[in-house]
Every structure is written in C-alpha cells, then in structure tokens.
Amino acid sequence: MAYKIRWSPRAASNFEDICNYIAKDSEYYATLFAKKVNAIIKAIPQFPKAGRIVPEFGDENLREKIYENYRIVYRLKGEYLEIVTICHGAKPLQNIL
C-alpha cells in the first residue's frame, strides 16, 4: 500500500521551530537538517513498519524514526501516513494522540 504523507500542524510547527533554532548558529546546518529529515520522511512510505513502535505508547500504528537527537513520530492511518511530531529525544512525548 502506498501511503500519502500528511503533516499535523504540531509536526510542521515543531519542524520549523527546530530549523529556526539551528539557523541561529548556522544556516548551513539548518538547511542540511531540513533536507535530511525530509528525505527520511519521504522514504517512510516504502517501508512504513520499519520504524520502531513508540515505546511510550506501544501502539502498532504509532512509530518513529530517529535522526541524530531527534524523533520523527508518525502514525499509520488508513491510506495516510501522518507525521505527528518531530521533537528532541530528551523531550518527553505528551499529548500526541
């Protein structure tokens, strides 16, 4: 099944905030981070269950990919793959469901 990617408003906002934070020190690394995260997200539909199940929730349809210190959390939802949030690994996941 080919999933269509959707971004939740929270994920889009988190992604923008992270990129802006990195850009304060380096525009180059902010752009590199954005490109890498987008590449990871675009690759998820090929093998959507390759991401690990988010341990805090144990839901088969809520999974994550890790990039550097960041968690890319996504949900398999019908024909869609929803990017739920992108957050730093040290930040606890709360209220994402």
N, C-alpha and C positions, 0 to 999 in steps of 0.2 A: 504494500500500500504506500503510495506517495503522499506524504503529509504536506500540507501547506503551512508555512510558518506565520504565526501571529505573535506580535509583541504586546504584552499587557502594558497599560500606562505606567505601572510601577517599574517594570523592567526597562522601558525606554527612558524614564526619568533617572533611574539608577545608573544606567549606562552613560548617559550624558553627564551626570554628576561626577562619575569616576574619571571620564575622559577630561573634563574640565579641571579636576583636581591634579591629574598627572600633567596637564598642559601648563600648570602654574610653574613647574620646574622645567618641562621640556615639551615643546610642541611635537617634536620628532617622536618621542616615546608615546605620547598620547595618540598620535596617528598610527603608530605601529601597534599599540594595544587595541585600538578600534578595528584595525584590519584583521588582526589575529582572532579576536572574539567573533567578528562577523564571519570569518572563514570557518571557525568551529561550528557556529550556528547553522551555516549553510550546509555543512556536512552531516548534521544530525539526522535529517530525514532518510538518508541512505541506510543507516543502522540505528534507528531510534532507541532500541533497547540496549545499546552498547553502553549508554551512560549508567552510572550506578544509581540504585534506588536511594533516595534521600534518607539517610539513617534516622533523622528526627521524626519522620512520618511513616516510613515503612509501606508506603503506597506504591504498588506496582507501576502506576501510571505517572508518578512524580519522580523524575530522575534529574541527574546533574552531571555536568562535565566540569572538570577543574582546569583552569588556565592560570598558571603562576599562583598567586594567592587568592584568586577569585573563583567563586562558584557560579556557574551558569545553570540555573534551575529551570527545568522545562516540564511541561505536562502534556501527555498524550491524551487528546480529547477528540474522539470521533475522527474526522478527516484532518483535524488540525493538530499542530504541534505548537503549543503556546509557550513562549518564553515568559516565565513567571517573574523571575527576578535575577539580577546579577549583583552579587554582593561580595565583600571581602570575607575570606574564610574565617576570620576571627569574630565576625559579627554573627550573633545568633539569628536563626531564621524564625521570624514571628509573623503571625497573621498573613501567611501567603496563600492559604487555601480559601 
